[in-house]
Each structure stands twice: as C-alpha cells, then as structure tokens.
Amino acid sequence: MDERWDRIAVKLERILDRVDQMLDGFSPPPSPDGTFFDGHLAFRWRRLRDAGVFVPVEHPHLPSLDDLVGIDMARDELIRNTDQFVEGYPANNVLLWGERGTGKSTCVKGLLRHFGNQGLRVVEVHRDDLCTIPAIVAPLRTVPQRFILFCDDLSFGEGEGGYRELKALLEGG
C-alpha cells in the first residue's frame, strides 16, 4: 500500500511541476529597464490581458525628414517641438492629421532617424489598445529615453464608441 501511495505522490508532484510551468507563462513579463530600450529605436505594444509587452521592431523604416516635400512648415514645427521634448523642455502633444499619403507616418518615423541617437524612441500602439495607455506609460516614466506613442490609424466610423473613450483618455479622464 505504501508503494502505491509513493507512486501517486510522484505523479502528483510531476503534475504540479507542469502546472507551475504553465502558470509561469501567464504571469506578466517584468517591466523593461532603460537598457532594454537601448538596442532598438521602435517598438510595438502588444496587449496581454490587462498588461502588455514592448516588442522591438528589428528593422524600422527610417526615412529622411528632408525627403518630405510640400509640408515644410509643419515638418519644421514638428522637429522644433520634438527637439524640445528630447532635451527635456516643455513640448506640446502632437496630432498629425490629413489625407492618406500626406506624410504623417513618414514624419514620425523620420523623427527617429533625426533624434534616435539622442534617446528618442517610438512605441506604436494599435487603436484598440489605446485604453491601456496607463499600462504603457508607467514603465516608460522610469527610463532615460523619451517616447512618442504612435497610433497610425485613428479614424472612427459613424456610431463607433471608441471616440468618446479616447477623448476622455486624452483629456486626463
């Protein structure tokens, strides 16, 4: 009888070890430190339930801001504002809007080429994940780099409820 219980105990121990390993996969990853962001300029936020992870973009497209034509005034103001931001001075939040193909995304990516060596980083956030901005920003406050949160497609169709939530979030609600 003792031998039988010993075998059961060994099997239960193996099962518990497997359950432990499985549960480890459900725990949120540790918050990244500044060295995590040193190796890459661009990241994508991937939501995992109430938390998420920063996924490095291995080979981001880094266009030159000088290649953008027809938007000189807006581009120059964006560069000036980003320079203030990177240097730690007061800067404005920026909303780039316009028709498709007018250079909005290229401007943001070009800022990385221009300011990446000064610590600027970009985190791309899918519009459905904007509700997790507090979880995104919390670990970024503790590292030396400066971050642009970039949402490439922020259009809202008629009757979509996401607009109200985003407006409240941007207004500090």
C-alpha positions as CSV (number, residue, x, y, z in Angstrom):
1,M,0.0,0.0,0.0
2,D,2.9,2.4,0.8
3,E,4.4,1.8,-2.6
4,R,1.2,2.7,-4.3
5,W,0.9,6.0,-2.4
6,D,4.6,6.8,-3.3
7,R,3.8,6.3,-7.0
8,I,0.7,8.6,-6.7
9,A,2.8,11.2,-4.8
10,V,5.5,11.2,-7.6
11,K,2.8,11.5,-10.3
12,L,1.1,14.4,-8.4
13,E,4.5,16.1,-8.0
14,R,5.1,15.9,-11.8
15,I,1.6,17.3,-12.5
16,L,2.2,20.2,-10.1
17,D,5.5,20.9,-11.7
18,R,3.8,21.1,-15.1
19,V,1.0,23.3,-13.8
20,D,3.7,25.6,-12.3
21,Q,5.4,25.9,-15.6
22,M,2.1,26.6,-17.4
23,L,1.3,29.3,-14.8
24,D,4.6,31.0,-15.4
25,G,3.5,31.7,-18.9
26,F,0.5,33.6,-17.6
27,S,2.4,36.0,-15.4
28,P,3.1,39.4,-16.9
29,P,6.6,40.0,-18.1
30,P,8.9,42.2,-16.0
31,S,8.9,45.9,-16.7
32,P,11.7,46.8,-19.0
33,D,14.6,48.9,-17.8
34,G,16.5,51.6,-19.8
35,T,18.9,49.1,-21.3
36,F,16.0,47.2,-22.9
37,F,15.3,50.3,-25.0
38,D,18.9,51.0,-25.9
39,G,19.1,48.3,-28.6
40,H,16.1,49.4,-30.7
41,L,14.5,52.7,-31.8
42,A,11.0,51.4,-32.4
43,F,8.6,49.2,-30.5
44,R,5.1,47.8,-30.8
45,W,2.9,47.5,-27.8
46,R,1.2,44.0,-27.6
47,R,-1.6,43.8,-25.1
48,L,-1.8,40.7,-22.9
49,R,-5.0,40.9,-20.9
50,D,-4.6,44.0,-18.6
51,A,-0.9,44.3,-19.2
52,G,1.3,44.1,-22.2
53,V,4.8,43.9,-23.7
54,F,7.0,46.1,-25.8
55,V,8.1,44.2,-28.9
56,P,11.2,45.6,-30.6
57,V,10.9,46.4,-34.3
58,E,14.1,44.8,-35.7
59,H,14.4,46.9,-38.9
60,P,12.3,50.0,-38.7
61,H,11.9,52.2,-41.8
62,L,13.8,55.4,-41.1
63,P,13.1,57.9,-43.8
64,S,14.9,61.3,-44.0
65,L,12.8,64.2,-43.0
66,D,14.5,66.2,-45.8
67,D,12.7,63.9,-48.4
68,L,9.3,65.2,-47.3
69,V,8.1,67.9,-49.7
70,G,5.2,70.3,-49.5
71,I,4.9,70.2,-45.7
72,D,8.0,72.2,-44.8
73,M,6.3,74.4,-42.2
74,A,4.5,71.6,-40.4
75,R,7.6,69.4,-40.6
76,D,9.9,72.2,-39.2
77,E,7.4,72.8,-36.3
78,L,7.3,69.1,-35.5
79,I,11.2,69.0,-35.5
80,R,11.3,72.0,-33.2
81,N,8.8,70.6,-30.8
82,T,10.5,67.2,-30.8
83,D,13.8,68.8,-30.1
84,Q,12.3,70.5,-27.0
85,F,10.8,67.2,-25.9
86,V,14.1,65.2,-26.4
87,E,16.0,67.9,-24.5
88,G,13.6,67.6,-21.5
89,Y,12.0,71.0,-22.1
90,P,8.2,71.6,-22.3
91,A,6.8,70.4,-25.5
92,N,3.3,70.0,-26.9
93,N,1.4,66.8,-27.6
94,V,1.1,66.5,-31.4
95,L,-1.8,65.2,-33.5
96,L,-0.9,64.8,-37.2
97,W,-4.0,64.6,-39.4
98,G,-4.7,64.6,-43.0
99,E,-5.5,62.5,-46.1
100,R,-3.7,59.2,-46.7
101,G,-0.3,59.6,-48.2
102,T,0.4,63.1,-47.0
103,G,3.5,62.1,-44.9
104,K,2.1,61.8,-41.4
105,S,3.6,58.4,-40.6
106,T,6.8,59.2,-42.5
107,C,7.2,62.3,-40.3
108,V,7.1,60.3,-37.2
109,K,9.5,57.6,-38.5
110,G,11.8,60.4,-39.8
111,L,11.9,61.8,-36.2
112,L,13.6,58.5,-35.2
113,R,16.3,58.9,-37.8
114,H,16.8,62.5,-36.7
115,F,16.6,62.1,-32.9
116,G,17.2,58.4,-32.2
117,N,20.8,58.9,-31.2
118,Q,19.5,61.4,-28.6
119,G,17.3,58.9,-26.9
120,L,14.0,59.3,-28.8
121,R,12.0,56.1,-29.2
122,V,8.6,55.3,-30.8
123,V,6.1,52.9,-29.5
124,E,3.3,52.0,-32.0
125,V,0.0,51.4,-30.3
126,H,-2.9,49.8,-32.1
127,R,-6.1,51.9,-31.7
128,D,-7.9,49.1,-29.9
129,D,-5.1,49.2,-27.3
130,L,-5.3,52.9,-26.5
131,C,-7.3,52.1,-23.4
132,T,-4.1,50.6,-22.0
133,I,-2.1,53.8,-22.2
134,P,-1.6,54.0,-18.4
135,A,0.0,50.5,-18.5
136,I,2.2,51.6,-21.5
137,V,3.3,54.9,-19.9
138,A,4.0,53.5,-16.4
139,P,7.3,51.7,-17.2
140,L,8.4,54.4,-19.6
141,R,8.4,57.0,-16.9
142,T,11.4,55.3,-15.2
143,V,13.8,55.0,-18.1
144,P,16.0,57.7,-19.6
145,Q,14.7,57.6,-23.1
146,R,11.9,59.8,-24.4
147,F,9.0,58.2,-26.1
148,I,6.5,59.1,-28.8
149,L,3.3,57.0,-28.7
150,F,2.3,56.5,-32.3
151,C,-1.2,55.3,-33.4
152,D,-1.2,55.1,-37.2
153,D,-4.9,54.7,-37.9
154,L,-7.1,56.7,-35.7
155,S,-10.2,57.0,-37.8
156,F,-13.6,56.4,-36.4
157,G,-16.7,55.3,-38.3
158,E,-20.1,56.6,-37.6
159,G,-21.5,55.1,-34.4
160,E,-18.2,53.8,-33.1
161,G,-17.9,54.3,-29.4
162,G,-14.1,54.4,-29.2
163,Y,-14.0,58.1,-29.9
164,R,-15.6,59.0,-26.5
165,E,-13.2,56.8,-24.6
166,L,-10.2,58.2,-26.5
167,K,-11.3,61.8,-25.9
168,A,-11.7,61.1,-22.2
169,L,-8.3,59.5,-22.0
170,L,-6.6,62.4,-23.8
171,E,-8.3,64.9,-21.5
172,G,-6.9,63.0,-18.5
173,G,-10.0,61.1,-17.6
